[in-house]
Amino acid sequence: MTMSSTGEPVHLPSARSDAVAHREIILEAARQLFAEKGLGAEMREIAEHAGVGVGSIYRHFDSREGLIGAVKEAAGEDLVQRLHVAAGEKDPKLALREMIHASAGLFERFGVLTEVMLRGRINELPNQKKGAFPDLTDPIAAVLQRGIEDGSFRSDLDVAVAIAAFASIFQSGMLLALASRRTYSGAADAVADFFLAAIAAPGQS
């Protein structure tokens, strides 16, 4: 243990905590470049952005695909957390709007990589876990069902079709196109307005 000049123990960061911090720096650099360039970002560019050597990346991730998988996992965890927070809103209309904003927030944070993930192209790469991006059906279905039950949404709403439509908004790239002409928040509001109008119960707005 290292001692200070006054004889008090000085707690230095452990090698493990340093390694965790180093890994997070690399992941953040990878996220930024993959968000900007998609899967075309090179390991050399990521290393430069993180301020490390390429070898340092391979000490934390066994391959380029492993790094991509780690970024993908972080994106999935981020979205699941955001959606569950949004789903906690008591008003199902507000909950669904917040879920659309949460999804748009993921696009803003992870850029073009999000569309690649949602379309499943990452799963085509070697050594990627199939279906590793989380299934987001349950929280969306729960909000839609709650809205049917409290009269906010149409009683004849087909939940499976509504979820497919919800997913297609993001998988089609429509949100990215809207955001390029507005903002991510503005695009999310426009999508939410349209979607909520389409599923609203008669007399609801």
Contacts in CASP RR format, 6 or more apart in sequence:
PFRMAT RR
TARGET T0000
AUTHOR 0000-0000-0000
METHOD contacts of the structure
MODEL  1
MTMSSTGEPVHLPSARSDAVAHREIILEAARQLFAEKGLGAEMREIAEHA
GVGVGSIYRHFDSREGLIGAVKEAAGEDLVQRLHVAAGEKDPKLALREMI
HASAGLFERFGVLTEVMLRGRINELPNQKKGAFPDLTDPIAAVLQRGIED
GSFRSDLDVAVAIAAFASIFQSGMLLALASRRTYSGAADAVADFFLAAIA
APGQS
1 9 0 8 1.000
1 10 0 8 1.000
2 9 0 8 1.000
2 10 0 8 1.000
2 12 0 8 1.000
3 9 0 8 1.000
3 10 0 8 1.000
4 10 0 8 1.000
13 21 0 8 1.000
19 60 0 8 1.000
22 52 0 8 1.000
22 56 0 8 1.000
22 60 0 8 1.000
23 60 0 8 1.000
25 50 0 8 1.000
25 51 0 8 1.000
25 52 0 8 1.000
26 46 0 8 1.000
26 50 0 8 1.000
26 52 0 8 1.000
26 56 0 8 1.000
26 57 0 8 1.000
26 60 0 8 1.000
26 61 0 8 1.000
26 67 0 8 1.000
27 67 0 8 1.000
27 70 0 8 1.000
27 71 0 8 1.000
27 74 0 8 1.000
28 50 0 8 1.000
29 46 0 8 1.000
29 47 0 8 1.000
29 49 0 8 1.000
29 50 0 8 1.000
29 51 0 8 1.000
30 41 0 8 1.000
30 46 0 8 1.000
30 50 0 8 1.000
30 67 0 8 1.000
30 68 0 8 1.000
30 70 0 8 1.000
30 71 0 8 1.000
31 71 0 8 1.000
31 74 0 8 1.000
31 75 0 8 1.000
31 109 0 8 1.000
31 110 0 8 1.000
31 113 0 8 1.000
32 49 0 8 1.000
33 41 0 8 1.000
33 45 0 8 1.000
33 46 0 8 1.000
33 49 0 8 1.000
34 40 0 8 1.000
34 41 0 8 1.000
34 68 0 8 1.000
34 71 0 8 1.000
34 110 0 8 1.000
34 112 0 8 1.000
34 113 0 8 1.000
35 109 0 8 1.000
35 110 0 8 1.000
35 111 0 8 1.000
35 112 0 8 1.000
35 113 0 8 1.000
35 114 0 8 1.000
36 111 0 8 1.000
36 112 0 8 1.000
37 45 0 8 1.000
37 112 0 8 1.000
38 111 0 8 1.000
38 112 0 8 1.000
38 113 0 8 1.000
38 116 0 8 1.000
39 68 0 8 1.000
39 113 0 8 1.000
39 116 0 8 1.000
39 121 0 8 1.000
39 122 0 8 1.000
39 125 0 8 1.000
43 54 0 8 1.000
43 57 0 8 1.000
43 64 0 8 1.000
43 67 0 8 1.000
44 54 0 8 1.000
46 57 0 8 1.000
46 67 0 8 1.000
47 53 0 8 1.000
47 54 0 8 1.000
47 55 0 8 1.000
47 56 0 8 1.000
47 57 0 8 1.000
50 56 0 8 1.000
50 57 0 8 1.000
57 67 0 8 1.000
61 67 0 8 1.000
61 70 0 8 1.000
63 127 0 8 1.000
65 125 0 8 1.000
65 126 0 8 1.000
65 127 0 8 1.000
65 128 0 8 1.000
66 127 0 8 1.000
68 122 0 8 1.000
68 125 0 8 1.000
68 128 0 8 1.000
69 122 0 8 1.000
69 128 0 8 1.000
69 129 0 8 1.000
69 132 0 8 1.000
71 110 0 8 1.000
71 113 0 8 1.000
72 113 0 8 1.000
72 117 0 8 1.000
72 122 0 8 1.000
72 128 0 8 1.000
72 132 0 8 1.000
72 133 0 8 1.000
73 132 0 8 1.000
75 106 0 8 1.000
75 109 0 8 1.000
75 110 0 8 1.000
75 113 0 8 1.000
75 114 0 8 1.000
75 117 0 8 1.000
75 133 0 8 1.000
76 106 0 8 1.000
76 117 0 8 1.000
76 133 0 8 1.000
76 134 0 8 1.000
77 134 0 8 1.000
78 106 0 8 1.000
78 109 0 8 1.000
78 110 0 8 1.000
79 102 0 8 1.000
79 103 0 8 1.000
79 106 0 8 1.000
79 134 0 8 1.000
79 136 0 8 1.000
80 134 0 8 1.000
80 136 0 8 1.000
82 102 0 8 1.000
82 103 0 8 1.000
82 105 0 8 1.000
82 106 0 8 1.000
83 99 0 8 1.000
83 102 0 8 1.000
83 103 0 8 1.000
83 136 0 8 1.000
83 139 0 8 1.000
83 140 0 8 1.000
84 139 0 8 1.000
85 98 0 8 1.000
85 102 0 8 1.000
86 95 0 8 1.000
86 98 0 8 1.000
86 99 0 8 1.000
86 101 0 8 1.000
86 102 0 8 1.000
86 139 0 8 1.000
87 95 0 8 1.000
87 99 0 8 1.000
87 139 0 8 1.000
87 140 0 8 1.000
87 142 0 8 1.000
87 143 0 8 1.000
88 95 0 8 1.000
89 95 0 8 1.000
89 98 0 8 1.000
91 152 0 8 1.000
92 143 0 8 1.000
92 144 0 8 1.000
92 146 0 8 1.000
92 147 0 8 1.000
92 150 0 8 1.000
92 152 0 8 1.000
92 153 0 8 1.000
93 147 0 8 1.000
93 152 0 8 1.000
93 196 0 8 1.000
93 200 0 8 1.000
93 204 0 8 1.000
95 143 0 8 1.000
95 146 0 8 1.000
96 140 0 8 1.000
96 143 0 8 1.000
96 144 0 8 1.000
96 192 0 8 1.000
96 195 0 8 1.000
96 196 0 8 1.000
97 188 0 8 1.000
97 189 0 8 1.000
97 192 0 8 1.000
97 196 0 8 1.000
99 139 0 8 1.000
99 140 0 8 1.000
99 143 0 8 1.000
100 166 0 8 1.000
100 188 0 8 1.000
100 191 0 8 1.000
100 192 0 8 1.000
100 195 0 8 1.000
101 185 0 8 1.000
101 188 0 8 1.000
101 189 0 8 1.000
101 192 0 8 1.000
103 170 0 8 1.000
103 175 0 8 1.000
103 188 0 8 1.000
104 175 0 8 1.000
104 179 0 8 1.000
104 184 0 8 1.000
104 185 0 8 1.000
104 187 0 8 1.000
104 188 0 8 1.000
104 191 0 8 1.000
105 184 0 8 1.000
105 188 0 8 1.000
106 114 0 8 1.000
107 114 0 8 1.000
107 115 0 8 1.000
107 170 0 8 1.000
107 175 0 8 1.000
107 176 0 8 1.000
107 179 0 8 1.000
107 184 0 8 1.000
108 179 0 8 1.000
108 184 0 8 1.000
110 117 0 8 1.000
111 176 0 8 1.000
112 176 0 8 1.000
114 170 0 8 1.000
115 170 0 8 1.000
115 171 0 8 1.000
115 173 0 8 1.000
115 176 0 8 1.000
116 122 0 8 1.000
117 133 0 8 1.000
118 133 0 8 1.000
118 167 0 8 1.000
118 170 0 8 1.000
118 171 0 8 1.000
119 171 0 8 1.000
120 133 0 8 1.000
122 128 0 8 1.000
122 133 0 8 1.000
123 129 0 8 1.000
123 130 0 8 1.000
123 131 0 8 1.000
123 132 0 8 1.000
137 163 0 8 1.000
140 163 0 8 1.000
140 166 0 8 1.000
141 159 0 8 1.000
141 163 0 8 1.000
144 153 0 8 1.000
144 157 0 8 1.000
144 159 0 8 1.000
144 162 0 8 1.000
144 163 0 8 1.000
144 199 0 8 1.000
145 159 0 8 1.000
147 153 0 8 1.000
148 154 0 8 1.000
148 155 0 8 1.000
148 157 0 8 1.000
148 159 0 8 1.000
151 201 0 8 1.000
151 204 0 8 1.000
152 200 0 8 1.000
152 201 0 8 1.000
152 204 0 8 1.000
153 199 0 8 1.000
153 200 0 8 1.000
153 201 0 8 1.000
153 204 0 8 1.000
154 199 0 8 1.000
154 200 0 8 1.000
154 201 0 8 1.000
154 202 0 8 1.000
155 201 0 8 1.000
157 199 0 8 1.000
162 199 0 8 1.000
165 195 0 8 1.000
165 198 0 8 1.000
166 195 0 8 1.000
169 175 0 8 1.000
169 191 0 8 1.000
169 195 0 8 1.000
174 191 0 8 1.000
175 184 0 8 1.000
175 187 0 8 1.000
175 188 0 8 1.000
175 191 0 8 1.000
178 186 0 8 1.000
178 187 0 8 1.000
178 190 0 8 1.000
178 191 0 8 1.000
179 186 0 8 1.000
179 187 0 8 1.000
182 190 0 8 1.000
197 205 0 8 1.000
END
